[in-house]
């Protein structure tokens, strides 16, 4: 009986290994960085505002904003929130090391969005001066032709 209990405990503790990649924390699961000694700087490589011209209704528009960590601490993108439900954002899951670049990606669903659309992605990061950055893009959706 004792041997059975020992085997069970070994099995349980072996299953709780801290190296399990499936449970490793990502940037979105990390606590917000509020310690100003861990703040860094960011440069938006392309632009913080872009115009994608005209697209047909129903087309998905993929956008990306390239950035570079210009500071001396790892850059943590804590959150990326689109201004509406027609846009889905994707953020880096790991900190971006000093001198390295990363991408903020988003996909805009133009279905039912005929006309000029002004969209904003609100980015929260551990950056000096401000922790919130606004990335904007404009696109004109043309009505489907029947």
NUTOR-576592 format. One record per residue (C-alpha): residue number from 1; x, y, z. Coordinates in nm, 2 decimals. Layout:
<atoms>
+-----+--------+--------+--------+
: seq :     c1 :     c2 :     c3 :
+-----+--------+--------+--------+
: NUM :      X :      Y :      Z :
...
+-----+--------+--------+--------+
</atoms>
This chain:
<atoms>
+-----+--------+--------+--------+
: seq :     c1 :     c2 :     c3 :
+-----+--------+--------+--------+
:   1 :   0.00 :   0.00 :   0.00 :
:   2 :   0.28 :   0.23 :   0.09 :
:   3 :   0.45 :   0.17 :  -0.25 :
:   4 :   0.12 :   0.26 :  -0.42 :
:   5 :   0.09 :   0.59 :  -0.23 :
:   6 :   0.46 :   0.68 :  -0.31 :
:   7 :   0.41 :   0.60 :  -0.68 :
:   8 :   0.10 :   0.82 :  -0.69 :
:   9 :   0.28 :   1.11 :  -0.52 :
:  10 :   0.58 :   1.08 :  -0.76 :
:  11 :   0.33 :   1.08 :  -1.06 :
:  12 :   0.15 :   1.39 :  -0.93 :
:  13 :   0.46 :   1.60 :  -0.86 :
:  14 :   0.62 :   1.49 :  -1.19 :
:  15 :   0.31 :   1.62 :  -1.37 :
:  16 :   0.35 :   1.96 :  -1.21 :
:  17 :   0.68 :   2.04 :  -1.38 :
:  18 :   0.75 :   2.41 :  -1.41 :
:  19 :   0.90 :   2.36 :  -1.76 :
:  20 :   0.56 :   2.28 :  -1.91 :
:  21 :   0.55 :   2.52 :  -2.21 :
:  22 :   0.17 :   2.51 :  -2.22 :
:  23 :   0.14 :   2.70 :  -1.90 :
:  24 :   0.43 :   2.94 :  -1.95 :
:  25 :   0.32 :   3.30 :  -1.89 :
:  26 :   0.29 :   3.53 :  -2.19 :
:  27 :   0.30 :   3.91 :  -2.20 :
:  28 :  -0.08 :   3.92 :  -2.18 :
:  29 :  -0.07 :   3.71 :  -1.86 :
:  30 :   0.20 :   3.91 :  -1.69 :
:  31 :   0.13 :   4.17 :  -1.43 :
:  32 :   0.13 :   4.53 :  -1.56 :
:  33 :   0.47 :   4.69 :  -1.54 :
:  34 :   0.43 :   4.99 :  -1.30 :
:  35 :   0.79 :   5.02 :  -1.18 :
:  36 :   0.94 :   5.31 :  -1.37 :
:  37 :   1.29 :   5.16 :  -1.34 :
:  38 :   1.17 :   4.90 :  -1.59 :
:  39 :   1.04 :   5.15 :  -1.84 :
:  40 :   1.20 :   5.17 :  -2.19 :
:  41 :   1.15 :   5.37 :  -2.51 :
:  42 :   0.98 :   5.27 :  -2.84 :
:  43 :   1.01 :   5.40 :  -3.19 :
:  44 :   0.73 :   5.33 :  -3.44 :
:  45 :   0.93 :   5.24 :  -3.75 :
:  46 :   0.67 :   5.29 :  -4.02 :
:  47 :   0.42 :   5.53 :  -3.88 :
:  48 :   0.16 :   5.54 :  -3.61 :
:  49 :  -0.11 :   5.64 :  -3.87 :
:  50 :  -0.17 :   5.48 :  -4.20 :
:  51 :  -0.42 :   5.51 :  -4.49 :
:  52 :  -0.50 :   5.19 :  -4.68 :
:  53 :  -0.71 :   5.35 :  -4.95 :
:  54 :  -1.01 :   5.16 :  -5.09 :
:  55 :  -1.11 :   4.80 :  -5.05 :
:  56 :  -1.43 :   4.61 :  -5.15 :
:  57 :  -1.68 :   4.53 :  -4.89 :
:  58 :  -1.63 :   4.19 :  -4.74 :
:  59 :  -1.26 :   4.19 :  -4.78 :
:  60 :  -1.04 :   4.14 :  -4.46 :
:  61 :  -0.77 :   4.40 :  -4.44 :
:  62 :  -0.45 :   4.28 :  -4.25 :
:  63 :  -0.25 :   4.57 :  -4.10 :
:  64 :   0.07 :   4.57 :  -3.91 :
:  65 :   0.27 :   4.84 :  -3.72 :
:  66 :   0.64 :   4.78 :  -3.68 :
:  67 :   0.82 :   4.91 :  -3.37 :
:  68 :   1.17 :   4.90 :  -3.23 :
:  69 :   1.27 :   4.89 :  -2.86 :
:  70 :   1.51 :   5.19 :  -2.85 :
:  71 :   1.57 :   5.17 :  -2.47 :
:  72 :   1.78 :   4.96 :  -2.25 :
:  73 :   1.51 :   4.74 :  -2.09 :
:  74 :   1.29 :   4.47 :  -2.24 :
:  75 :   0.97 :   4.62 :  -2.40 :
:  76 :   0.66 :   4.45 :  -2.28 :
:  77 :   0.34 :   4.51 :  -2.49 :
:  78 :   0.09 :   4.45 :  -2.21 :
:  79 :  -0.23 :   4.49 :  -2.41 :
:  80 :  -0.36 :   4.59 :  -2.76 :
:  81 :  -0.73 :   4.69 :  -2.78 :
:  82 :  -0.91 :   4.78 :  -3.10 :
:  83 :  -1.16 :   5.06 :  -3.10 :
:  84 :  -1.44 :   4.83 :  -3.22 :
:  85 :  -1.54 :   4.47 :  -3.27 :
:  86 :  -1.48 :   4.48 :  -3.65 :
:  87 :  -1.10 :   4.47 :  -3.58 :
:  88 :  -0.91 :   4.19 :  -3.41 :
:  89 :  -0.56 :   4.27 :  -3.28 :
:  90 :  -0.26 :   4.05 :  -3.21 :
:  91 :   0.03 :   4.15 :  -2.99 :
:  92 :   0.38 :   4.00 :  -2.93 :
:  93 :   0.36 :   3.73 :  -2.66 :
:  94 :   0.72 :   3.78 :  -2.55 :
:  95 :   0.91 :   4.09 :  -2.44 :
:  96 :   1.11 :   4.26 :  -2.71 :
:  97 :   1.47 :   4.30 :  -2.62 :
:  98 :   1.66 :   4.63 :  -2.65 :
:  99 :   1.75 :   4.71 :  -3.01 :
: 100 :   1.51 :   4.45 :  -3.15 :
: 101 :   1.19 :   4.50 :  -3.35 :
: 102 :   0.84 :   4.36 :  -3.32 :
: 103 :   0.50 :   4.39 :  -3.48 :
: 104 :   0.15 :   4.48 :  -3.37 :
: 105 :  -0.09 :   4.30 :  -3.61 :
: 106 :  -0.46 :   4.35 :  -3.67 :
: 107 :  -0.73 :   4.23 :  -3.91 :
: 108 :  -1.02 :   4.46 :  -4.01 :
: 109 :  -1.34 :   4.29 :  -4.13 :
: 110 :  -1.50 :   4.52 :  -4.38 :
: 111 :  -1.83 :   4.34 :  -4.41 :
: 112 :  -2.11 :   4.59 :  -4.35 :
: 113 :  -1.87 :   4.88 :  -4.30 :
: 114 :  -1.93 :   5.07 :  -4.63 :
: 115 :  -1.77 :   5.42 :  -4.63 :
: 116 :  -1.47 :   5.57 :  -4.46 :
: 117 :  -1.35 :   5.39 :  -4.15 :
: 118 :  -1.12 :   5.54 :  -3.89 :
: 119 :  -0.98 :   5.26 :  -3.66 :
: 120 :  -0.76 :   5.29 :  -3.36 :
: 121 :  -0.55 :   5.03 :  -3.17 :
: 122 :  -0.48 :   5.12 :  -2.81 :
: 123 :  -0.14 :   4.98 :  -2.71 :
: 124 :  -0.03 :   4.96 :  -2.35 :
: 125 :   0.34 :   4.91 :  -2.29 :
: 126 :   0.61 :   4.97 :  -2.03 :
: 127 :   0.73 :   5.29 :  -2.20 :
: 128 :   0.86 :   5.62 :  -2.06 :
: 129 :   0.65 :   5.94 :  -2.07 :
: 130 :   0.33 :   5.75 :  -2.17 :
: 131 :   0.22 :   5.39 :  -2.14 :
: 132 :  -0.06 :   5.42 :  -2.39 :
: 133 :   0.00 :   5.46 :  -2.76 :
: 134 :  -0.26 :   5.50 :  -3.03 :
: 135 :  -0.21 :   5.34 :  -3.37 :
: 136 :  -0.46 :   5.45 :  -3.63 :
: 137 :  -0.56 :   5.34 :  -3.98 :
: 138 :  -0.81 :   5.46 :  -4.23 :
: 139 :  -0.97 :   5.26 :  -4.51 :
: 140 :  -1.26 :   5.33 :  -4.74 :
: 141 :  -1.49 :   5.04 :  -4.80 :
: 142 :  -1.67 :   5.03 :  -5.13 :
: 143 :  -2.02 :   4.87 :  -5.15 :
: 144 :  -2.03 :   4.52 :  -5.30 :
: 145 :  -2.13 :   4.52 :  -5.67 :
: 146 :  -2.41 :   4.28 :  -5.74 :
+-----+--------+--------+--------+
</atoms>
